[in-house]
């Protein structure tokens, strides 16, 4: 069962929790209504209006996944959030590797960090920002959206926090006993633009090409099949969707 610790304000819940991870039990959730410098993947920032959204980090110790297959943790976390948001709105998908989208707009960001010990994962911290009741976004993020912008309704934050954290904790805890191929198939079934069609992608240099999603490897690498039938593997930031 999760243990919840509310802090009034912090730069980053992931950074705060990482400093204390050795002293806290598995399942600890650090959450705040004012995160002043939320971190995203590869140094990206996360905008969250104080008191309007969910910004939290969840600690899970000794997840039953080898370091080489750590992307299954990302899949489990992403699917838990898809299930949570799908209670409110349809058309929720996972944009590789683990952004959560409503149609072509981003509603949730996830930052997963691992601490390794030998050939095992000592602990995992899943940092999550979900846009809930915010209606105005001031940063230069290209396509943010919130539940309230979609539905017009406010969501009570404390109950929503406990709901989504319970789903995430259950998803990670089940990794040691579930069929990972079934988990992966479900991840692929809700993967953004994984519809068998060609879509436009861009390289870091700006070069554009058309390809379709073929798979995502346990390492997290995206496999794309290009128009000529050749398949290529891409790490995060080596390719992006053109939206």
N, C-alpha and C positions, 0 to 999 in steps of 0.2 A: 504494500500500500504506500502510495506516495506521501512524502512529508513536504509540506509547503512552507516556504520561508519568504515572506514579503519584505522587500527593501524599498524605501521611499524613492530612491533615485540611484542609478549607477550608470557608468559609461557603457558597460556591456555585461549582460548577465552571464555570458559564456566565460568571460575573463574573471568575473567575480567567483563563479562556481569552480573554475579550474584551480584557483588559489586555495580553495578550501576542500577540494575533492577527497584528499586523503583522510580528512577528519569526519566526513559525512557519510551516512549510509546510502546504499543504492536506493534509487527512487526519489531522492531529494529533488525538489523543484524550487529554483530561485526565480521569483517573478517580481516585476516592478511595473508601476503605471507611468514611469518616466525613465526611459532609457536614452541617455543623451548622446551616445556614440555607438549605436548598434552596429555589429559587424556582419557582413555577408560573405559569400564565397570570394576567395582570392582578394580580400581587402576592400570589397564593395561595402558601401554603407547602407543602413536601413532606416528609413524615415518612419517615425511613429509619433503621432500627436499624443501628449500625455493624457492618460485617463480614458483613451478611446479604443485601445487595441489590446491584444494579448502579446506581451513580450516576456519570454521566459526561457529558462534552460533546465533540462532534465538530466540527471546523472544516473547512469546505469553501469554497475560494476560487473566485470567478468562476463560480458555477453558471450554466448556460446557460438562464436563465429571466429574462424581463423583470420589473421590479418590480411591474408591474400584474398579473402572473400568478403572483406568488410563492407562492400557495397550492398550486401543483403540487409545490413542495418539501415542504410539509407532507404532502401525499398520499403522496409517495414514501417519506418517513421512516416514516409511519404504516404503510404496507403492508409495509415491511421488518420492522417489529416484529411485525406480525400474523403474517408468515411464520415469524419466529423463535419466537414463543410457540406457534404452531400445531403445532410439532414435539412439544410436551409435552401440550397439552390442546386439546380442540375448543372451539367456540363463542366464539372470539375475534373481537371486532368493534371498530370505531372509533366512539366516541361523539363526534359533531361538537363542536368542530372536530378535535381530535386526542388525546383521551383514549383509552386502550386498555382495553377491558372484557372480562371473562369473565362472560358472561351479564349480570347486573345489578350487577356489582361491578367496581371500578376496580383494575386490576393495573399500570398504567403511566401516567405523566404525561410530557408532552412540552412543552418550551418552546423555540420556534424564534425566533431573533433575527437580523435582517439589518443589515448595514452597507452603505448605498447610496453610490454614487459616480456622479453625473450620472444617466444613464438606464440604469444597470446595477447589479447587486448585486455589491459588492466582495467580501464574504464572508458566509457563513451559519454560525451556530453553533446546533447542535441539542443542547439539554440534555435528558437523558433519565434518568428514575428508573423502574426496573422492580423490582417486589416479587418477590423470588426465594425466599429461605429464611426470611423473617420470619414468625413465627406469632402475634405479639401486637402490636396497634396501639393506641397510647395517646392519639393526638390525637382531635379531634372530627370528623375526616373521616367521612362517613356510611357509606361502603360499601367499604373497602379489602379486598383479597384478595391472596394471593401464590401462586406456583406450589406451594410446599410445603403450604399450606392446602388446595389442590385435590387434589394427588397424594399427599401424605404423604412425598414424597421430597426429599432435598437435591439441589441442582444445583451443580456445580463452577463457581465464579464467573469465573475467568480465561478458561477456554475459552468460556463463554457470552458474555463481553464481546467476545472476538475474533470470534465468530460473528455477533453482532448488528451490530457495527460494520462488518464486511465487507459485510453485506447493505445497511446504510444507505448506505455509501460507493458501492456499485455502483448503488443506486437513484438517488442524486443525480447521479452521473456520467452515467447514461444519459439524463438529461432532454433533452440536446441532440440526441439521435438517435432517441428513442422516439416513438411516436405518443401524444401527450398525451390524445387522446380515449379511447384504450384504457386508459391509466393512470387517467383519471377514472372510466371505467365500472367498473373494478375497485375503486376506492375506494368508489363507490356500492354495489357488490355486498356489501361487508363493513361498511357503515354501520349502526350501531346503530339499530334500529327502522325501518329503511328497507324495510318489507315491504308497502307499499301500503295499510296499515291506518291508521285514525285512532288517535292517541295523545294523551295529555294533556300539555300544555305550560303553563308559567307565565311571566308577565311579571315584571319586577323589582318591580312594585307588589304582586305576589301574585295578580293576576287569572289565572284558569285558563281554558284553551280547548282544544278538540280540533282536531287537524290531522294531516295526513300529510306526510312529506318528499317534495318534488317535485324538488329539485336542490340542489347546492352550486355557487356561482359561482366562477370563477377567482380572484376577490377574497377568497374564503372566506365570503361571505355565504350563510346558510342560507335556502332558499326553501321555505316551507310553504304547502300548500293547505289552507285552512280548510274547515269543514263546509259553508259556503255556496258553496264553489267558488272563492272569491277567493284569489289568491296574494299573499303578503307576503314581503318580504326582511328578514332579521334579521342584525345583526352579533353578534359574541360578547358575551355578557352581556345582550343585549337579549331573550333568551328562554332558558328552561332546560327540560329534561325533568323531568317529575314521575315519580319512581321509587318 
